[in-house]
Amino acid sequence: MKMKIPKRKLFLLIIFAYVAFSLYAAYNVFFSSKVISRVHRVVKKETGGPAGGVRDGGAVAPFLADEWNPWEDEQVEYNSALSKKREAFKQYLGRINEKKSKRYKVQIWGKAAIGLYLWEHILEGPLKPTDKVAQWREGELQSGKIDFSFYTGPAVVQGHVPLDMNSLVVVLNGREQQKVSYSTRWLEHVQALVHSHTVAHVAVVLLGNEQCNNDWIGPYLKRNGGFVDLLFVVYDSPWVNDKDVFQWPLGVATYRQFPMIRPNAQLITSNRPYLCNFLGTVYKNSSRETLMKVLKQSGLDQECITTAREKWLPQETSDSLRRYQTALAQSELTLCPAGINTECYRIYEACSYGSVPVVEDVMTTGTCAAGHSSPLRLLKAAGAPFIFISDWKELPAILERERGISQEQKVDRRRRLLEWYAGFRQQMKERFTDVIEESFFKGG
């Protein structure tokens, strides 16, 4: 007769066996002194005691219990890899911060009036004192990664400018021989600073000759064995290559105290009473004579502000400057006949007031670059919203079309011209800054 074991007892027996096995396993893991491979040992040492036991009065203290850690190697490798990654990331952040904080210093010496156009109109830098006829004026600004400082005025003379950096931009006038002689003396002074290792990088902003005869500065360029790294030159010079020679805008006549104009709502939306204006010198046998005849013969001189003079005057009086600015502000169009060069201050001054330049698009005599985009290739490349004509006999038809344009259309055109001119100046600022940074500090 088979003996039946009650289910309750069988269940308790299984539970007892499980508990006993668990206790046995726990004993082997935590209390057994069996030798285990070094790979799986984590030896805990008593504070202050040497490894392998402690001798005290000749007695040998027992070894501390070893703890088996089957993941020790993996943990060590993981920690080592993690430490390396953290260090690499730390170095990466350091390089990023270094690049962010890296700034360069460049000093500008304004020894020609176009220096004020560069500083106040393009870079939009401040000047102290604000008195325009002060003997010494200076200012500072940041553009990109460059901290610019600017010095100008009659008291800025060789050897008396606080040069605390080794990168220099010199603004010079090379339009006529007298100016060339003056500019040459400044270049010789800068050359001495380069030879003495006081200055390492040099750029020149040059008001070039109106017929692009700038050979006098050629020997000073680094590509010809000189020391000038960069040349920014006004007018369509055939030297321009956008590598070390760049074209620069003529700008407004700062030498006549033409100011920086800040557009406002009235300038944009006002009802301008005149179709056009021309206030300037009329040279014998020039296209300007043709312009004046066309205006008079067609009766358009009654709808345009015109003031002609036979002799060019280098300086404006306060009254003549005010009349000129008023004419720009009250005219829809500004007539811009060619002079010795097609590019003239009047173009930029008209843009300042939102008066659309009507430009005589013809090549003048000289050695300036010819091509499909010349003259005024810098302005054309920037998409200047001007009216270009090749003959002033086209003017009556242009003015006739003007009469048919609504005030709303005129305001919109005015706004677009002012926005374009602001964008053009910003483009020149960024280009100037980027070219100097790349050439002076990254070009090796």
Beta strands, then each sheet from edge to edge (+ up, - down):
strand 1: 41-43
strand 2: 55-56
strand 3: 59-60
strand 4: 66-68
strand 5: 104-110
strand 6: 137-143
strand 7: 146-152
strand 8: 167-173
strand 9: 201-207
strand 10: 230-234
strand 11: 245-248
strand 12: 274-281
strand 13: 304-309
strand 14: 331-336
strand 15: 356-360
strand 16: 387-389
sheet 1: 1+ 4-
sheet 2: 2+ 3-
sheet 3: 6+ 7- 5- 8- 9- 10- 11-
sheet 4: 13+ 12+ 14+ 15+ 16+
end
